[in-house]
Amino acid sequence: MSRRILVTAALPYANGPIHIGHLVEYIQTDIWVRFQKLRGHRCLYICADDTHGTAIMIRARQEGRSEEELIADMREQHVRDFAAFDIEFDNYGSTHCDENRELCEQIWKSVTDAGLVIEKPVEQLYDPEAETFLADRFVKGTCPVCKTPDQNGDHCEKCLSNYTPKELIDPKSRLSGATPILHEAPHRFIQLEQLHEFLDEWTQSGEHLQPEIANYLKGHFLGDELRDWDVTRPPAYFGFEIPDFPGNYWYVWFDAPIGYIGSTHQWCKEHGESLDVWWRSPDCEVHHFIGKDITYFHTLFWPGILKTAGLNLPEKVHIHGFLTVDGEKMSKSKGTFIQASTYADHLNPSYLRYFFASKLSSKVDDLDLNLDEFKAKVDSDLVGKVVNIASRCAKFVADQPLSNEYPDDGGLFQQAADAADRIAELYENCDYSAAIREIMLLADRANQYIEAKEPWTLRKDESRQDELRDVCTVGLNLFRQIVVYLGPVLPRLVNQTDELLSEPIRQWDDARSPLLGTTVNQFQHMLKRVDPQQVEKMIDDSKETLPGGEAPQPSTLNQYNDGPESLAAEPMSGEECTFDDFMKVDMRVARVVEANHVEGADKLLQLTLSLGGDETRNVFAGIKSVYDPEQLVGRLVICCANLAPRKMRFGLSEGMVLASGPGGKDIFLLNPDDGAKPGMRVH
């Protein structure tokens, strides 16, 4: 049964070029869309440039041109980069368009009419010369703790203290150099807490999110009251002015996801279709592909908005991890922060599509582009296995037809045909790496068949030419089956196969029936091995140099060899808390005076904490997988002493001990240096 599917990838911000880290998502999505189309489903791939916000406005000012000129140039670059990697959108729009403005107004009215919008004053630093409010990154000044000058607006690089821009000594605007002033302005907020019950049900249903994402939301957001979301900005700001809030603009994170619908609207107008068929019909599946850094917006804020506006909710939000290169965060100084255009100048984009597919799964794991493995995998799999089948058979039957009846191949073709449903299920579930493994097993069997039949030997015997044709008929049909299965990943190889065998691949089921009697054309080069010199040139061309040609010195942080894995595994929430919010948390040094197992609990230990004198707290801590009770007695820990008591089935928990790590066997209790005493406050 044919499905109607609308697929989106996150909208790239129109303030910079596409790099290979971005391409993980767009290639992953393109593979899924091509698979759905090959299966005969009606599937749209929708995207657009995300064009609003302060950063766009500031860059346009610095370059002496309008925001519209800037975003038009960036859109042209983005479209060109995506096309170079065979990423094929049905519509690539812009959030700065009439269709998106119209939809923003409609959806804003829906959330306002639903009583979700409130207005509150917000105090923020304001640049009187640039005439704009300043985000943290646009302020510098003297650290209020260690008094080091020229520090960031939210943290000190010398003493590592965190603070708010308002606490800086002698703050300066990075935009104009002016001294900012505190300025209060009204903002409007959406009260997500009103949608808490719905969001809890939707995210925890097991249908729409990966299990690790559902658990993350439950543990980090849905266990508490959801915060009001600030969705407006005062001037100056580049965006859409709000009709019922004159002089104010929707924050970029309000209108950006609506850009999915706006871009769909553009496609519908061009093709004479109703937008409701795609965004209000229960017969249409909506699938979002995003990176884990924007999980909050797409799994809480966005479903809440869609629900309120009466629009289709996502059938699934597919979330992927980050890209590292050779085990490290992409680096401009090392040449591993590679722009898409730089890669395409040196290497075949099909290589990257295949390598990413061989690594991507349905989980949220990070993906590493190890350049040695990259070369080995392309050379071995694509050249040594797949293309090798065609090159060893096609030249012996060039300009001749294949056999009219399919020869006996010992069941190889049928085995590969029987794998169609299994491989399709893996693609459907985004388990591309598992699909690739299955396909490479088929390639191994095909190569073993050719090795055993030795068509190069048959060619020398005039009396065995019919046998030669039969062997090549089997080999080329096994090759074509493999190309059908690799089609979503390698569309260029599909086109080359179509030309070789004079019969285009149109659908997934083409892998179930052999080609017979069709003419084989002259074999043309398909893929070659990765040239290591081109890899080196790509890295060299990606290295950032300082004026005078001097390469930048590595950060002093690198001497500690602290990798990005932990932060990537548990990204920061992106939600700021004020200094006043932070000061509400009363963290104290405490001593564990008693520790016990909890009957019936797999993860918990019961701790009695002394805060000095007679002041104690009873705490249940999920650290049983790492710590034995006897190890803890007498130990100093850090506890949150003013946490509201929580009734558990084992008893009343009156606080929380602080620990780091992702859980399981990786839990590390925080403890103070020698000299600290129970009851001391942690500042």
SULHU-V214219 format. One record per residue. SS is DSSP state (@ for helix, = for strand, . for the rest). PHI is phi in degrees with one decimal (NA if undefined). Layout:
ss/phi
SS/PHI
SS/PHI
//
This chain:
ss/phi
./NA
./-72.8
./-108.3
=/-106.5
=/-131.1
=/-111.7
=/-120.4
=/-128.4
=/-113.2
./-57.4
./-78.4
./-68.3
=/-75.1
./-82.7
./-127.8
./-177.9
./-76.9
./-78.7
=/-121.4
@/-67.0
@/-64.8
@/-60.3
@/-64.1
@/-52.6
@/-70.2
@/-72.0
@/-70.9
@/-55.1
@/-68.3
@/-59.9
@/-60.5
@/-65.2
@/-65.5
@/-61.1
@/-62.1
@/-62.1
@/-67.3
@/-65.7
./-79.5
./94.2
./-86.0
=/-87.1
=/-134.6
=/-106.7
=/-109.7
=/-113.7
=/-154.3
=/-170.9
=/-82.9
=/-89.0
./-119.0
./-101.9
./121.3
@/-65.2
@/-60.4
@/-64.7
@/-61.6
@/-67.0
@/-62.3
@/-61.5
@/-62.8
@/-62.8
./-91.9
./67.9
./-144.9
./-77.8
@/-60.4
@/-62.7
@/-65.9
@/-61.1
@/-71.0
@/-66.6
@/-64.9
@/-67.0
@/-62.8
@/-60.9
@/-64.4
@/-62.3
@/-60.9
@/-64.2
@/-65.1
@/-63.6
@/-61.6
@/-62.1
./-105.0
./60.2
./-88.5
./-115.2
./-85.7
./-77.9
=/-152.1
=/-121.4
=/-106.8
=/-150.0
./-71.9
./-95.1
./-147.0
@/-62.7
@/-61.8
@/-72.0
@/-60.1
@/-60.1
@/-70.0
@/-59.4
@/-65.0
@/-64.8
@/-70.6
@/-60.1
@/-63.2
@/-63.9
@/-73.0
@/-69.6
@/-62.2
./-79.2
./77.0
./-90.8
=/-99.8
=/-128.9
=/-117.3
=/-140.8
=/-77.8
=/-128.2
=/-98.8
=/-151.0
=/-69.3
=/-130.6
=/-90.3
./-70.8
./-87.0
./-77.6
./56.3
=/-151.8
=/-72.0
./-111.4
./-69.8
@/-52.1
@/-70.1
@/-101.5
=/-126.2
=/-136.5
=/174.9
=/-88.7
./-57.9
./-72.1
./-96.9
./-101.9
./67.6
./-76.8
./-77.3
./57.0
=/-103.8
=/-67.5
./-72.7
./-128.2
=/-158.7
./-101.1
./-75.0
./-86.7
./-98.2
./67.4
./-72.1
=/-107.5
./-160.1
./-103.1
@/-55.8
@/-66.4
@/-87.8
./-58.3
=/-89.0
=/52.4
=/-67.3
=/-133.6
=/-78.3
./-72.3
./-81.6
./-125.5
./83.6
./-72.9
./-79.4
./-72.3
=/-119.4
=/-75.9
=/-136.6
=/-98.4
=/-141.0
=/-75.2
=/-125.8
=/-111.4
=/-122.5
=/-99.4
./-86.9
@/-64.2
@/-59.4
@/-63.3
@/-102.5
@/-56.7
@/-61.3
@/-62.7
@/-65.1
@/-63.0
@/-66.2
@/-68.2
@/-73.5
./-100.8
./-71.5
./83.5
./-103.7
./-110.0
./-133.3
./-64.4
@/-55.2
@/-66.0
@/-73.5
@/-59.3
@/-65.9
@/-61.1
@/-64.7
@/-64.4
@/-79.6
@/-103.2
@/-130.5
@/-77.7
./-76.9
./-126.0
./-67.4
./-76.0
./-75.1
./-64.1
=/-105.9
=/-73.2
./-119.2
=/-131.6
=/-137.0
=/-78.7
./-71.5
./-84.4
./-157.9
./-93.4
./177.3
./-94.7
=/-70.8
./-87.4
./-56.6
./-97.6
./-144.3
./-53.5
./83.3
=/-118.5
=/-131.1
=/-68.8
./-62.1
@/-54.4
@/-77.1
@/-83.7
@/-86.4
@/-63.9
@/-64.8
@/-63.3
@/-59.8
@/-58.8
@/-74.4
@/-61.1
@/-67.4
@/-62.4
@/-60.2
@/-60.8
@/-62.3
@/-62.3
@/-63.4
@/-69.6
@/-108.3
./66.8
./-116.0
./-85.8
./-62.3
@/-62.3
@/-61.8
@/-103.6
@/-121.4
./-130.8
./-93.5
./-68.2
./-84.6
=/-108.2
=/-93.8
=/-107.4
=/-123.9
=/-105.1
=/-112.7
=/-144.6
=/-85.7
@/-68.8
@/-71.4
@/-117.0
@/-59.8
@/-55.8
@/-65.0
@/-90.0
@/-114.3
@/-125.3
@/-60.4
@/-67.5
@/-59.5
@/-63.5
@/-66.3
@/-60.9
@/-59.7
@/-65.5
@/-85.0
./72.3
./-105.4
./-61.0
./-83.1
./-61.3
./-64.5
=/-156.4
=/-108.7
=/-92.2
=/-114.5
=/-117.8
./-88.0
./-95.5
=/-102.4
=/-115.6
=/-122.8
./52.6
./80.8
=/-130.2
./-58.7
./-56.0
./-129.3
./-71.0
./-69.1
./-91.4
./80.8
./-101.3
./-90.7
./-102.3
=/-71.9
@/-57.6
@/-66.3
@/-67.4
@/-58.0
@/-64.2
@/-69.8
@/-118.3
./-133.5
./-69.1
@/-58.2
@/-60.4
@/-58.5
@/-69.3
@/-58.1
@/-68.0
@/-63.2
@/-59.9
@/-60.0
@/-70.0
@/-111.0
./-81.5
./-132.7
./-79.9
./-92.9
./-99.0
./-70.2
./-70.9
=/-122.1
=/-109.4
=/-93.9
./-82.4
@/-67.5
@/-69.6
@/-65.5
@/-54.5
@/-64.0
@/-62.5
@/-69.1
@/-64.2
@/-61.7
@/-74.8
@/-78.0
@/-75.2
@/-85.9
@/-73.3
@/-109.8
@/-71.7
@/-64.2
@/-58.6
@/-62.5
@/-67.4
@/-66.4
@/-85.7
@/-114.0
@/-61.7
@/-67.1
@/-84.7
./-128.1
./-59.6
./65.2
=/-124.8
=/-82.1
./-72.0
./-58.9
./-79.4
./-123.8
./-74.6
./-72.6
./-70.9
./-120.7
./72.6
./88.5
@/-64.1
@/-62.8
@/-66.7
@/-59.3
@/-69.0
@/-64.9
@/-66.3
./-80.2
@/-58.2
@/-68.3
@/-65.4
@/-67.4
@/-61.7
@/-63.2
@/-65.8
@/-60.8
@/-56.0
./-88.6
./66.1
./-88.8
@/-63.6
@/-61.9
@/-68.5
@/-62.1
@/-61.6
@/-62.2
@/-62.1
@/-67.2
@/-68.4
@/-64.2
@/-64.7
@/-65.3
@/-60.4
@/-63.9
@/-64.1
@/-66.3
@/-63.9
@/-61.9
@/-65.7
@/-59.7
@/-70.3
@/-86.6
./47.7
@/-60.2
@/-64.1
@/-81.3
@/-59.2
./-58.5
./-77.6
./-109.6
@/-59.3
@/-77.4
@/-117.3
@/-69.6
@/-64.8
@/-65.2
@/-60.4
@/-63.1
@/-62.9
@/-62.3
@/-69.3
@/-61.7
@/-63.8
@/-59.5
@/-72.3
@/-72.0
@/-64.5
@/-61.3
@/-64.5
@/-56.7
@/-61.9
@/-67.4
@/-57.5
@/-68.5
@/-88.0
./-52.4
./-61.4
./-86.9
./-125.8
@/-62.4
@/-68.3
@/-66.8
@/-61.3
@/-61.8
@/-65.4
@/-68.4
@/-56.1
@/-67.7
@/-66.4
@/-106.1
./59.2
./-147.8
./-68.8
./-80.8
./-113.1
./-150.5
@/-58.5
@/-72.1
@/-62.3
@/-77.8
@/-93.8
./-126.2
./-76.3
./-81.3
./-133.8
./76.2
./-75.6
=/-80.1
=/-92.4
./-85.1
./-60.0
./-69.4
./-110.2
./-51.5
./-108.5
./-138.2
./-119.8
./-66.6
./-67.9
./-87.0
@/-61.4
@/-67.1
@/-70.1
@/-62.0
@/-63.3
@/-64.2
@/-61.8
@/-64.2
@/-61.4
@/-71.0
@/-94.5
./-74.7
./-87.4
=/-114.6
./-88.9
./-51.6
./90.0
./86.1
./-77.7
=/-70.9
./-64.8
./-76.2
./-65.3
./-60.6
@/-64.5
@/-64.2
@/-65.9
@/-65.0
@/-90.5
./58.4
./-81.8
./-83.1
./-89.3
@/-62.9
@/-65.8
@/-66.6
@/-66.7
@/-68.7
./-131.7
./-60.6
./-63.9
./-66.5
./86.0
./-93.7
./-83.2
./-114.4
./-77.7
@/-60.2
@/-65.2
@/-59.7
@/-64.3
@/-69.2
./-70.4
./-82.2
./-100.2
=/-97.3
=/-133.0
=/-73.4
=/-138.5
=/-112.2
=/-77.0
=/-100.9
=/-154.2
=/-143.0
=/-142.1
=/-67.7
./-111.3
./-61.5
./86.1
./-111.4
./-81.9
./-116.6
./-94.9
=/-118.9
=/-97.8
=/-118.5
=/-106.5
=/-107.3
=/-101.4
./-100.2
./102.0
./63.7
./-97.2
./-82.4
=/-131.1
=/-136.2
=/-94.9
=/-131.7
=/-102.6
=/-121.7
./-83.5
./-124.8
./-64.1
./-68.3
./-120.5
./-116.5
./-89.0
@/-53.6
@/-66.6
@/-70.9
@/-94.9
./-62.0
./92.9
./-81.6
=/-86.2
=/-134.8
=/-108.8
=/-129.6
=/-86.1
./-90.1
./-113.6
./-70.8
./-58.9
./-56.7
=/-125.9
=/-78.3
=/-118.3
./-68.8
./-93.5
=/146.0
=/-96.7
=/-98.4
./-110.5
./176.4
=/-151.9
=/-91.5
./-90.3
=/-146.0
=/-119.1
=/109.8
=/-78.2
=/114.5
./65.7
./-89.1
=/-108.4
=/-128.7
=/-132.3
=/-64.1
./-86.7
./-140.2
./-79.1
./-67.2
./-56.9
./107.4
./-69.9
./-122.6
./-53.3
./100.5
./-62.5
=/-81.9
./-95.0
./-103.4
//
